[in-house]
Amino acid sequence: MINLRHYFDRAYIINLPERTDRRLQAEQEMASQRITGYEFFEAVKHENGAAGIFITLVMLIEKSYYAGHKS
């Protein structure tokens, strides 16, 4: 079993809330590879997909920074 928290303070899977199919697929893949220690982070939907992922990443970096995560 691989626990990602052995290597990182937190490990995130970015996923749009309405894409429950992709979340399920990611959960199944992680389970099949016996990977634990991750959590989902809600992506921001934007008409410009690149802007959406940019905003999402900024939010995730801010969250990690203020939580004091080093890795």
Phi and psi in radians as a Rosetta constraint file:
Dihedral C 1 N 2 CA 2 C 2 CIRCULARHARMONIC -1.897 0.35
Dihedral N 2 CA 2 C 2 N 3 CIRCULARHARMONIC 2.066 0.35
Dihedral C 2 N 3 CA 3 C 3 CIRCULARHARMONIC -1.831 0.35
Dihedral N 3 CA 3 C 3 N 4 CIRCULARHARMONIC 1.954 0.35
Dihedral C 3 N 4 CA 4 C 4 CIRCULARHARMONIC -1.095 0.35
Dihedral N 4 CA 4 C 4 N 5 CIRCULARHARMONIC -0.375 0.35
Dihedral C 4 N 5 CA 5 C 5 CIRCULARHARMONIC -1.255 0.35
Dihedral N 5 CA 5 C 5 N 6 CIRCULARHARMONIC -0.179 0.35
Dihedral C 5 N 6 CA 6 C 6 CIRCULARHARMONIC -1.272 0.35
Dihedral N 6 CA 6 C 6 N 7 CIRCULARHARMONIC -0.397 0.35
Dihedral C 6 N 7 CA 7 C 7 CIRCULARHARMONIC -1.914 0.35
Dihedral N 7 CA 7 C 7 N 8 CIRCULARHARMONIC -0.496 0.35
Dihedral C 7 N 8 CA 8 C 8 CIRCULARHARMONIC -2.310 0.35
Dihedral N 8 CA 8 C 8 N 9 CIRCULARHARMONIC 2.658 0.35
Dihedral C 8 N 9 CA 9 C 9 CIRCULARHARMONIC -1.086 0.35
Dihedral N 9 CA 9 C 9 N 10 CIRCULARHARMONIC -0.728 0.35
Dihedral C 9 N 10 CA 10 C 10 CIRCULARHARMONIC -2.589 0.35
Dihedral N 10 CA 10 C 10 N 11 CIRCULARHARMONIC 2.609 0.35
Dihedral C 10 N 11 CA 11 C 11 CIRCULARHARMONIC -2.244 0.35
Dihedral N 11 CA 11 C 11 N 12 CIRCULARHARMONIC 2.266 0.35
Dihedral C 11 N 12 CA 12 C 12 CIRCULARHARMONIC -2.100 0.35
Dihedral N 12 CA 12 C 12 N 13 CIRCULARHARMONIC 2.566 0.35
Dihedral C 12 N 13 CA 13 C 13 CIRCULARHARMONIC -1.973 0.35
Dihedral N 13 CA 13 C 13 N 14 CIRCULARHARMONIC 2.079 0.35
Dihedral C 13 N 14 CA 14 C 14 CIRCULARHARMONIC -1.474 0.35
Dihedral N 14 CA 14 C 14 N 15 CIRCULARHARMONIC 2.277 0.35
Dihedral C 14 N 15 CA 15 C 15 CIRCULARHARMONIC -2.644 0.35
Dihedral N 15 CA 15 C 15 N 16 CIRCULARHARMONIC 2.359 0.35
Dihedral C 15 N 16 CA 16 C 16 CIRCULARHARMONIC -1.191 0.35
Dihedral N 16 CA 16 C 16 N 17 CIRCULARHARMONIC 2.400 0.35
Dihedral C 16 N 17 CA 17 C 17 CIRCULARHARMONIC -1.041 0.35
Dihedral N 17 CA 17 C 17 N 18 CIRCULARHARMONIC -0.582 0.35
Dihedral C 17 N 18 CA 18 C 18 CIRCULARHARMONIC -1.381 0.35
Dihedral N 18 CA 18 C 18 N 19 CIRCULARHARMONIC -0.176 0.35
Dihedral C 18 N 19 CA 19 C 19 CIRCULARHARMONIC -1.612 0.35
Dihedral N 19 CA 19 C 19 N 20 CIRCULARHARMONIC 1.103 0.35
Dihedral C 19 N 20 CA 20 C 20 CIRCULARHARMONIC -1.125 0.35
Dihedral N 20 CA 20 C 20 N 21 CIRCULARHARMONIC -0.467 0.35
Dihedral C 20 N 21 CA 21 C 21 CIRCULARHARMONIC -1.126 0.35
Dihedral N 21 CA 21 C 21 N 22 CIRCULARHARMONIC -0.739 0.35
Dihedral C 21 N 22 CA 22 C 22 CIRCULARHARMONIC -1.239 0.35
Dihedral N 22 CA 22 C 22 N 23 CIRCULARHARMONIC -0.630 0.35
Dihedral C 22 N 23 CA 23 C 23 CIRCULARHARMONIC -1.088 0.35
Dihedral N 23 CA 23 C 23 N 24 CIRCULARHARMONIC -0.806 0.35
Dihedral C 23 N 24 CA 24 C 24 CIRCULARHARMONIC -1.056 0.35
Dihedral N 24 CA 24 C 24 N 25 CIRCULARHARMONIC -0.746 0.35
Dihedral C 24 N 25 CA 25 C 25 CIRCULARHARMONIC -1.068 0.35
Dihedral N 25 CA 25 C 25 N 26 CIRCULARHARMONIC -0.761 0.35
Dihedral C 25 N 26 CA 26 C 26 CIRCULARHARMONIC -1.123 0.35
Dihedral N 26 CA 26 C 26 N 27 CIRCULARHARMONIC -0.745 0.35
Dihedral C 26 N 27 CA 27 C 27 CIRCULARHARMONIC -1.071 0.35
Dihedral N 27 CA 27 C 27 N 28 CIRCULARHARMONIC -0.730 0.35
Dihedral C 27 N 28 CA 28 C 28 CIRCULARHARMONIC -1.152 0.35
Dihedral N 28 CA 28 C 28 N 29 CIRCULARHARMONIC -0.718 0.35
Dihedral C 28 N 29 CA 29 C 29 CIRCULARHARMONIC -1.147 0.35
Dihedral N 29 CA 29 C 29 N 30 CIRCULARHARMONIC -0.757 0.35
Dihedral C 29 N 30 CA 30 C 30 CIRCULARHARMONIC -1.081 0.35
Dihedral N 30 CA 30 C 30 N 31 CIRCULARHARMONIC -0.735 0.35
Dihedral C 30 N 31 CA 31 C 31 CIRCULARHARMONIC -1.128 0.35
Dihedral N 31 CA 31 C 31 N 32 CIRCULARHARMONIC -0.724 0.35
Dihedral C 31 N 32 CA 32 C 32 CIRCULARHARMONIC -1.161 0.35
Dihedral N 32 CA 32 C 32 N 33 CIRCULARHARMONIC -0.485 0.35
Dihedral C 32 N 33 CA 33 C 33 CIRCULARHARMONIC -1.655 0.35
Dihedral N 33 CA 33 C 33 N 34 CIRCULARHARMONIC 0.026 0.35
Dihedral C 33 N 34 CA 34 C 34 CIRCULARHARMONIC 1.011 0.35
Dihedral N 34 CA 34 C 34 N 35 CIRCULARHARMONIC 0.791 0.35
Dihedral C 34 N 35 CA 35 C 35 CIRCULARHARMONIC -1.813 0.35
Dihedral N 35 CA 35 C 35 N 36 CIRCULARHARMONIC 2.237 0.35
Dihedral C 35 N 36 CA 36 C 36 CIRCULARHARMONIC -2.220 0.35
Dihedral N 36 CA 36 C 36 N 37 CIRCULARHARMONIC 3.119 0.35
Dihedral C 36 N 37 CA 37 C 37 CIRCULARHARMONIC 1.481 0.35
Dihedral N 37 CA 37 C 37 N 38 CIRCULARHARMONIC 0.387 0.35
Dihedral C 37 N 38 CA 38 C 38 CIRCULARHARMONIC -2.032 0.35
Dihedral N 38 CA 38 C 38 N 39 CIRCULARHARMONIC 2.876 0.35
Dihedral C 38 N 39 CA 39 C 39 CIRCULARHARMONIC -2.487 0.35
Dihedral N 39 CA 39 C 39 N 40 CIRCULARHARMONIC 2.790 0.35
Dihedral C 39 N 40 CA 40 C 40 CIRCULARHARMONIC -1.568 0.35
Dihedral N 40 CA 40 C 40 N 41 CIRCULARHARMONIC 2.497 0.35
Dihedral C 40 N 41 CA 41 C 41 CIRCULARHARMONIC -2.121 0.35
Dihedral N 41 CA 41 C 41 N 42 CIRCULARHARMONIC 2.232 0.35
Dihedral C 41 N 42 CA 42 C 42 CIRCULARHARMONIC -1.260 0.35
Dihedral N 42 CA 42 C 42 N 43 CIRCULARHARMONIC 2.103 0.35
Dihedral C 42 N 43 CA 43 C 43 CIRCULARHARMONIC -1.334 0.35
Dihedral N 43 CA 43 C 43 N 44 CIRCULARHARMONIC 2.686 0.35
Dihedral C 43 N 44 CA 44 C 44 CIRCULARHARMONIC -1.614 0.35
Dihedral N 44 CA 44 C 44 N 45 CIRCULARHARMONIC 2.197 0.35
Dihedral C 44 N 45 CA 45 C 45 CIRCULARHARMONIC -1.509 0.35
Dihedral N 45 CA 45 C 45 N 46 CIRCULARHARMONIC 2.310 0.35
Dihedral C 45 N 46 CA 46 C 46 CIRCULARHARMONIC -2.479 0.35
Dihedral N 46 CA 46 C 46 N 47 CIRCULARHARMONIC 2.584 0.35
Dihedral C 46 N 47 CA 47 C 47 CIRCULARHARMONIC -1.043 0.35
Dihedral N 47 CA 47 C 47 N 48 CIRCULARHARMONIC -0.503 0.35
Dihedral C 47 N 48 CA 48 C 48 CIRCULARHARMONIC -1.753 0.35
Dihedral N 48 CA 48 C 48 N 49 CIRCULARHARMONIC 1.866 0.35
Dihedral C 48 N 49 CA 49 C 49 CIRCULARHARMONIC -0.951 0.35
Dihedral N 49 CA 49 C 49 N 50 CIRCULARHARMONIC -0.673 0.35
Dihedral C 49 N 50 CA 50 C 50 CIRCULARHARMONIC -1.122 0.35
Dihedral N 50 CA 50 C 50 N 51 CIRCULARHARMONIC -0.682 0.35
Dihedral C 50 N 51 CA 51 C 51 CIRCULARHARMONIC -1.151 0.35
Dihedral N 51 CA 51 C 51 N 52 CIRCULARHARMONIC -0.679 0.35
Dihedral C 51 N 52 CA 52 C 52 CIRCULARHARMONIC -1.072 0.35
Dihedral N 52 CA 52 C 52 N 53 CIRCULARHARMONIC -0.807 0.35
Dihedral C 52 N 53 CA 53 C 53 CIRCULARHARMONIC -1.230 0.35
Dihedral N 53 CA 53 C 53 N 54 CIRCULARHARMONIC -0.583 0.35
Dihedral C 53 N 54 CA 54 C 54 CIRCULARHARMONIC -1.083 0.35
Dihedral N 54 CA 54 C 54 N 55 CIRCULARHARMONIC -0.852 0.35
Dihedral C 54 N 55 CA 55 C 55 CIRCULARHARMONIC -1.064 0.35
Dihedral N 55 CA 55 C 55 N 56 CIRCULARHARMONIC -0.757 0.35
Dihedral C 55 N 56 CA 56 C 56 CIRCULARHARMONIC -1.049 0.35
Dihedral N 56 CA 56 C 56 N 57 CIRCULARHARMONIC -0.811 0.35
Dihedral C 56 N 57 CA 57 C 57 CIRCULARHARMONIC -1.134 0.35
Dihedral N 57 CA 57 C 57 N 58 CIRCULARHARMONIC -0.688 0.35
Dihedral C 57 N 58 CA 58 C 58 CIRCULARHARMONIC -1.070 0.35
Dihedral N 58 CA 58 C 58 N 59 CIRCULARHARMONIC -0.773 0.35
Dihedral C 58 N 59 CA 59 C 59 CIRCULARHARMONIC -1.078 0.35
Dihedral N 59 CA 59 C 59 N 60 CIRCULARHARMONIC -0.714 0.35
Dihedral C 59 N 60 CA 60 C 60 CIRCULARHARMONIC -1.195 0.35
Dihedral N 60 CA 60 C 60 N 61 CIRCULARHARMONIC -0.708 0.35
Dihedral C 60 N 61 CA 61 C 61 CIRCULARHARMONIC -1.128 0.35
Dihedral N 61 CA 61 C 61 N 62 CIRCULARHARMONIC -0.754 0.35
Dihedral C 61 N 62 CA 62 C 62 CIRCULARHARMONIC -1.066 0.35
Dihedral N 62 CA 62 C 62 N 63 CIRCULARHARMONIC -0.779 0.35
Dihedral C 62 N 63 CA 63 C 63 CIRCULARHARMONIC -1.021 0.35
Dihedral N 63 CA 63 C 63 N 64 CIRCULARHARMONIC -0.814 0.35
Dihedral C 63 N 64 CA 64 C 64 CIRCULARHARMONIC -1.124 0.35
Dihedral N 64 CA 64 C 64 N 65 CIRCULARHARMONIC -0.725 0.35
Dihedral C 64 N 65 CA 65 C 65 CIRCULARHARMONIC -1.092 0.35
Dihedral N 65 CA 65 C 65 N 66 CIRCULARHARMONIC -0.892 0.35
Dihedral C 65 N 66 CA 66 C 66 CIRCULARHARMONIC -1.221 0.35
Dihedral N 66 CA 66 C 66 N 67 CIRCULARHARMONIC -0.374 0.35
Dihedral C 66 N 67 CA 67 C 67 CIRCULARHARMONIC -1.444 0.35
Dihedral N 67 CA 67 C 67 N 68 CIRCULARHARMONIC -0.159 0.35
Dihedral C 67 N 68 CA 68 C 68 CIRCULARHARMONIC 1.415 0.35
Dihedral N 68 CA 68 C 68 N 69 CIRCULARHARMONIC 0.345 0.35
Dihedral C 68 N 69 CA 69 C 69 CIRCULARHARMONIC -1.243 0.35
Dihedral N 69 CA 69 C 69 N 70 CIRCULARHARMONIC 2.409 0.35
Dihedral C 69 N 70 CA 70 C 70 CIRCULARHARMONIC -1.766 0.35
Dihedral N 70 CA 70 C 70 N 71 CIRCULARHARMONIC -0.392 0.35
